[in-house]
Amino acid sequence: MALAACGYSGTLAQQVRSWASQNTYVTNRNQVLADAHSLELAVAKGTAKELRTVCGGLSSDAGTLYSTLVTPDRQLTRDLNHSMEDFFGAAERCAVASSTKSAGATRALAETRSGLRELAAADLIMRRLGVLRN
């Protein structure tokens, strides 16, 4: 029933591939990954201003990916949802960070790393279904 609501047909792999294609998933995912890694770099070597700038981009790009949910696969939807929620939380905290060593920046870094782990779980599903290659 839930799959029919998504409007995709075929096997689960075909449905997820159609969803990914229609929603430019790979491009959006890659941008979120780049933003997350930029956040890590900004915390390690950047300034508060650089960190806040990166966080604005992460919030926007995570929002773009989040807006494509629901996927045809419940677990994939859950993993992506949790990941994007962590990225939103990270972006919110670091957008107002006074320094790269502040508690907000430290918490944002932890949430970013959690988001990356959850995105990696989604990536496993996407690889299994033929959307992502090694």
N, C-alpha and C positions, 0 to 999 in steps of 0.2 A: 504494500500500500504506500509506504513512504517513498519507494522508488518511482512509482507512477506519478507521485506529486512533483517530482523533479523534472519530469518531461523528457527523460532519456530512455532509449530502448536498447535492447541487446543484452549481452552479458554484462556483468558488473564491470569488468575491465573496459568494455566498449563504452559503457555509461560514464565511467570516470574519465576516460580519455576524451570523450565529447565535452564533458563539463570543463575539464582542464583547458581544452582548446578554445571553447567559447568564452572562457573567462581569463584568457592569457595568464594562466596559473604560473607557468614556468618563469615568465618575465617578472610577474609580481613577486614570486617567491625569491627570485634572485635579487631583486631590489631590497626586499626586507632583510635578506642575509647580508647584503652589502652594508645596509644601515646598521645592523646589529654589530657587525665587525668594526664599523666606523665608531660606534659608541664605545666599544672595548678599547680601541686605539685612543680615542679622545680622553677616556678616563686615565689611561696609562701615561700618555705623553702630551695631551693637549691642554687647552685652556678651558675655563668655565664657559666662555663665549662659544668656542668650538663645540663643546659638549651640548650646550643648549641648542645650537643650530642642528646638530646631528639628531637630537631628540625630536625636533620638529619634523624632520624628514621621516624618522622611524614611525612617528604617530600617523602621519599621512599615508605612508606606504602600507603599514599594517592595516589601516582602515580600508584601503583599496582591496587588499586581499580578504579581509574580514567580510566585506560587502558581497563577496561572491559565494559565501556559505548560504546554503546547505549543499553538501556534495551528495552524490548518490550512495556513498558509503558512510554509515553511521560512525564507525571508529575514526575514519579519516576526518570527518566533520568535527568530532570531539577533539582530536589531536590538534587540528588547525585552530579551532576555537580557543583552546587552552593556550596555545602558543601566542596567538594574537592578543589575548587578554594579558599575558605576561609582558608582551612588547608594549601594549598601551600603558600598563602600570609603570614600566621602566621609563617610557617617554614622559609620562606625567611627572615622575619624580625628578628626572634630570633636567626637564625644561625649566625648572626653577632652582637648580643647584647653584649655590654660591661659589663653589669650587669643585675641582675634580676629586678632592679628598673629603668632601662633605658626606654626611650620613646619607643624604639623598642620592648622591652619585654612587656610593657604595651599594645602596639598595637597588638602584637602577641597574647596575652591573650584574648583581645577583639575579634579578628578574630577567634580564636579557639572556643570561646563560641558561636559565630555566626555559625560556622561550625557544632557545636554540635546541635544547634537548627534545622538547616536544615537537618542534619542526622536524627534527631528525627522525622521530617516530613516524610522522606523517610521510616523510620521504621514503621510509621503508615500504609503506603501503603503496606509494606512487611508483616505486621501482618494481614491486611485485606485479602491479597492474600495467606496467609498460609505459607509464607516463614519463618517468625519469630514467635516464641511463646512468650507469656507474659514473 
